[in-house]
Amino acid sequence: MQIVAVGLNHKTAPVAIRETISFPEAVVRDALKTLSKYKHIKECVILSTCNRVEVYAVVDEPEKGIHSVKTFMAHYNGKKTSDLEDHLYTYHGRDAVNHVFRVVASLDSMIVGEPQIFGQLKDAYNFAFESGTTRSIFNTLFKYASQVGKEVRSETQIGKNAVSISFAAVELAKKIFGDVEGKTVMIVGAGEMGELTARHLVSNGVSHVLVTNRTFSKAEELAEQFHGTPVPFEKMYEKMVEADIVISSTGAKNCVISKAEVAPVLQRRMNRPVFFIDIAVPRDIEAEVNSLDNAYLYDIDDLQMVVAANIKEREKEIPLVEAIIHKHLKAFLGWYSSLDMVPAIISLRRKLDNIRESEIARSSSSLAKLPPELREQVEILTKSIINKILHDPVTELKKQAEHSNGYAYVEALGKLFNLKIDHQEK
Amino acid sequence: MFHLHLSLMLGVLIVYALGTAFYLIALKTNEIRWGRYATRLTYAGLAVHTATLLIRWYEAGYLPITNFYESLSFFAWSIVVLYLLLEYRYDIHSLGAFVIPIAFAAIFYAMLLPSEIRPLNPLLQSAWFKVHVPLSFFAYSSFAMSAALSVMYLILEKQIKSKRPHAFYYRLPSLEVLDALSYRLISIGFSLLTITIIIGTFWSLKAWGSYWEWEPKQTWSLISWIIYATQVHGRSVSGWRGKKAAYWSLLGFLTIIFTYLGVNVFGGGLHGFL
């Protein structure tokens, strides 16, 4: 039994390929059933997201199993295997398990630390479980994978620090105000990004939304969506005194908010800080506003820079995540090798017994000449040779079964003696 | 007993040094476990430190804050107590990297000073002493904590303003939390300092015959008091906060350092022994 992983992702396949090879929720159960009928496939799970399609399978022979999976992926989507070959990566054994763990830990994602993949992988497993295409190996593997996902999220900060502009703006607001709960945000203009950022702020607890626009009706419209207050454009500075966060995204060609007008606003606010977010291009807020005490101005480039720094910060967490993966990899492989060890030993013994029996059968005519008690002696002697030969390796194998590398021993044993190991025989 | 006291002090010094190192590592790596180690170490350090103070108290037979050596130890102790309270209440590990070094430095300095127990100065055989001195040190440590928070504020403010997020940006709490906490400590320190000074005037009347002697320590503590009073007033009346408040808090703490160390080091005045 071997675990294999075959897949393509954003790194190996362009979107033109990715969109043709997919197993959306509607078809995934059928796909699982289809795949499970392919030769060599004992268990299977299909993960299909917009950035990756991967098939994990337990197969009896790695090369042939991988070939089955590749054929399935192509044929199920009406393609030829050769169309996919260049975009597919394959892993087997330890590497496949490691790959599953890296995926669930989001190390393999386009944005390291993104949170969705954990849920996506869980769903993929659940579909397979419900469809009856998983058994003990995958049930255990995905239990470990889920543990990896949870631990990575609770013990490392890989998912912290926003990697999108609008979330970065929300985080900055929190860095300034601590908690944005009860704060007031003013939206200037009706740009989409501005609205999106305001929405994130509101869902983080901002309690009051002021909306202003050169066209008052537009301000009213947007204010209604936020249950906020529309502000006539002429009264912008007057009401800005109440605003802790100002988001500007107008389509204006020139600056809408100037340093000269902001300075008195800050004074009237008794130096309580104001966070200006300028998402407009061309910019709406005079850059010099940032030089005022207690005013913090971020334009779209600044936010981009913060995002870049955040990504670097996430990357610093990678070694910690890898340590978690390594720990669970060892634990899983320990379990996995103990699983195969007993069948492997049984199979080895059977092979030797078969050899012994067939050799005795071959010599049966000459053995027949011996008196019965000597024939008996030959039986005993040959059996004891087998037992003596097996004693040391079996003891060592049982010992190795406790360790994660026991798995390598099983594999070597299988290769050296050309064994067919069926772990169901346990 | 005396040797026990000194070896315990050495232990405290080492634990605070390790605590400092761990808080700095936690700040650098942002790994949760280092923060946990640092906190545990600091609690352990505080336990041993408390024991040394109690032993000293028992040995000397009087509240052991009667000379420069003892006062430094008590100052460090009050800082650690206050810090652990804040850490427990606000979960603010990063502050440890800024204040535990102060405790370490105070103990280190103390260990260089003569530490033998001498008969109690008759002037200090007074109930006033038992209130006046500990209160003043709790005021000092509140101000020290507030100054540390102000430094953190200024660092973070600079990073947000310059749009260059670095390690501190990720590790420190928000500007508003730092500003509010620093101010809260200033109000606590200011109240304690006010009470200390008032008690001091009564004690002065009793011991020296007048409410106010204009000796260096009195003068400097009055200067500190005026600076903090200005800040408390400015905050409530015209909204002094942010950078300005942070600078005032640092200025205030500088005068406190001078009130405490400067006057002791350069000597002089009736307060000279402490």
Interface residues (C-beta under 8 A of the other chain):
Chain A: E155 Q157 N161 L172 K174 K175 I176 F177 G178 D179 R269 M270 N271 R272 P273 N290 D293 N294 Y296 Y298 D302 M305 V306 A309 N310 E313 K316 L320
Chain B: N30 E31 I32 L156 I160 K161 K163 R164 P165 H166 Y169 Y170 P173 S174 L175 E176 V177 S238 G239 W240 R241 G242 K243 K244
